[in-house]
């Protein structure tokens, strides 16, 4: 009975590719595949390694190349996607090209509510600084009404909402603007840099919300211990995990997958949202992977120094930076269980 | 005790990338990651889909781009690879560029026998026809002395050995030439098109050999049931699986990983070679994945037709070809257990 087979849902992942290491699609593709998705991977760049090393080689795909690749999928009916996850895209024209893909998919499935869901990570900057060209900001703003879930960090949420975020009240206001003005159904602010009185030391928070039918925010918070190390690719891991987990949480609610943008009933409390369930599980996986990555770092550094032969000058700052950057690459393949079945638990609370 | 942590071995996978579907690095990266490798993926092309659809879009990396990407890895000490797997490379210059990477790694680790192992799949053609430019053949021939294991099909083995293969005797002769003339330690001929008297109907064979210290062939054969469907990416799946399984089989023999090219003692019989153990396990995984892919095809086709709306004209030959090609894409993510722990068993026999 072929119709009873569980077919893998199809997701289009658009992000950067690095030969060595784990950021962008190198993270997203493996995580989504490990969680059972049939992944189409459109790589917006191919770099030797991530830019945190401060040196790299490689090439960027032009907006035209992105558009052509998607046209290639379409002409062979390979565009039957259930979800799309977009991450780093080089330049405003590229952002618009990727946006056109998402708009096309929304249009294609406009008569099938809930069929297609777009998770947009508006990668623009962090800690008060843009690391893309300024014209990328309006390019993303123009796409927001088509996104189902966006994953900005605090700085990106400020850029998109034009609300300066300094505390929980202004953060909530920014979320409200994003729901109301841009009609974004689901929002998760993936990192916040201010502290609150009830915040335990050495902890971080994410804040999420699914809007009601009249676009009011329903905000929840999840707090988790931070790990004292700078990792790259954590945003990409978050994006891939939430793409899978939000689908899973929504599927657990009868009828919800057939509703436009998977919007919960108005009487569902913030902490009971599928988005909250999903984010809890995502953070559990992330905490385990990051803790194990941190734990393995000394051994990875030793191995790299050992392979460097006469070049292994541990006092050389640049070399030490490369070796440390490599050791901080997310340890994904050795932590498949943490991705698939995390045992840690975090709980969403009302704000 | 960080030194007791089991670190993932590092492999460099060089092959094509497709956005949708499973061939080239899209297969190799996931398979190797699922089997616990830290994979560096250097993509030689980015196409929308594989060429079996008869239409595609995308771009090829030039030889210079391949060389630059690798230089990028080197400058940040990201070239500490334990293994390398190379598959499809566009053009003779690209083949030479990839060969230079492998030669550099051989040179880098020349004082550490067995540290680095190169699995070379000389992708050139099949069934009597080249599908690359003629100058690719000598480019591969020039690299053969640096390879540890090569994975030609029957046609490619003919091209490399200059021996016309028509029966088991000429096949064995071709293998002998490859061992002797090109000093290739391990060889697996991944498909043979002639039949032998002892060959059961609807079965296929692979033939493998690990040379002795005086370069004599030790040939074994593994026969397995064929599945009546044309799949793309099977060679890439074979390459990724054998890369992992040969390492595993060699690690089971005390001291063998520290020997140049992991060459077994001369008194090890053909059917007792680690290469035979590895190939048995590879074919078990492949048989399970292909059988399950075949089984899911009707459901995948139904889903695609359903998504095509008014375009779903099942009598249109071209459309039917696209839909069937998509349904024949290897089902990897839903068959992780078959990749990691196949339960089927096949046994090598002496020729």
Interface residues (C-beta under 8 A of the other chain):
Chain A: X2 X3 X5 X6 X7 X8 X17 X19 X20 X21 X26 X29 X30 X33 X34 X36 X37 X38 X39 X40 X41 X42 X43 X46 X47 X48 X49 X53 X55 X56 X57 X58 X59 X61 X65 X68 X69 X70 X71 X72 X73 X75 X76 X77 X78 X80 X295 X296 X297 X298 X299 X300 X302 X303 X304 X307 X308 X311 X319 X322 X323 X325 X326 X331 X332 X333 X334 X336
Chain B: X2 X3 X5 X6 X7 X8 X17 X19 X20 X21 X26 X29 X30 X33 X34 X36 X37 X38 X39 X40 X41 X42 X43 X46 X47 X48 X49 X53 X55 X56 X57 X58 X59 X61 X65 X68 X69 X70 X71 X72 X73 X75 X76 X77 X78 X80 X295 X296 X297 X298 X299 X300 X302 X303 X304 X307 X308 X311 X319 X322 X323 X325 X326 X331 X332 X333 X334 X336
